[in-house]
């Protein structure tokens, strides 16, 4: 089966989110923009390591960076997260339908 652009973007995004530091960075950015220095504050790793994590998130399309004078704040891309949520919801809804059918069968068996 050929892999299309959407699959590649999903792969990059989920791979980026596999790391706990990057998930924490995404969580922080969900509250608003932040610079590398601000993002690095709670971690006991170097700013260079934080920069590498930011680069992975940026390559995955989960965050963007802008320029504000000397500041280069990072921003979460809500559309990228929505794409991940939409993909997950597709499968979550199918699983929920299956569970409802199973519940109905089990309830019918109990009534007998």
N, C-alpha and C positions, 0 to 999 in steps of 0.2 A: 504494500500500500504506500503510495507516495506521500511524503510529508509536505504539507503546504505551509505558507507563511504564518498562518494562525497557529498551527501546531508548533512551529519553531519559536514563536513569541511566547506561547504558553510554557514550552520547555524551559526557555531562558528565565521566565518569571518564577516558575516553581523551583527551579534550581537555585535561583538567587535567594528565595525565601526559605530554603532548606537550612540556612545558617542562622543560628540564634541571634548573633550580633546584628545581622541584616534585618531580621524580623523586628528587633528592638529599635533599629533606626527607622524602619517604616512606621512603627507605633509612635515614635517621637514625632515624626513628620506629619502624622495624622492630626496632630494638635497645632501645626503651623510650620512655616518655613524656619530653617536653621542653617547656620554656617557649619563648616567642618569642625571648628573649635567648639561650638556649642554642642554639636553631636558627640564629640569625643569626651566631653566632661564626665559622664557617668562611667566610662569604661577605663579599665586598667591596661589598655593597649595603646600603642603609639598613634599619633595623628596620621602617620603614613598608613598604618593598617586601616584606620577608619576611612581614609581616602580611597584605599583599594576596595573596601566594602561599598563605598558610595559609587565607585566606578562600575562595579558589578551590577548594582541596582539601576544605574543609569543605562548601562548596556542592555539590561533586561527591559527597559522602558518603564520602570516603576517610578522613577524620580527624574526630575529635570533640574537644571541649574540655571540661574540667571545672574546678571551682573547689576549691582547697585553701587556705583562708585567703586570703592575698594572691596566691598562685600561681594561674595559669590554664594548667595543662599541657595539651599537645596529645597525643592518643593516635591511633594508627593503628587503623582499623576492619578487622580481619582478614576479616570477612564480606564487606565490599565488595571486597577483593582476591580473595577466593575466587570471587565472582561473575564477575570479569574473567577469572580463570584458567579457570573452567568454560566460559565462552563461547569462549575461545581453544582450549581442549582439544577442544571439539566439532569445530572445523575442522581442528585438527592431526591428530586421529585419522582423519578422512576422507582427508586428504592422505597420511598414512602408509599407509592401505589401498590407495590408488591407486598409490603407489610400490611396494608389495609386489606388486601385480598386474603392474605394468610389469616389475619385476625377474624375475618368473616367466616372462613372455613372452620377455624377452631371454635368459634362461637356456635356455628351450626352443629358441629360434632358434640359440643357440650349439651346442646338442647335435645339431643336424641336420647 
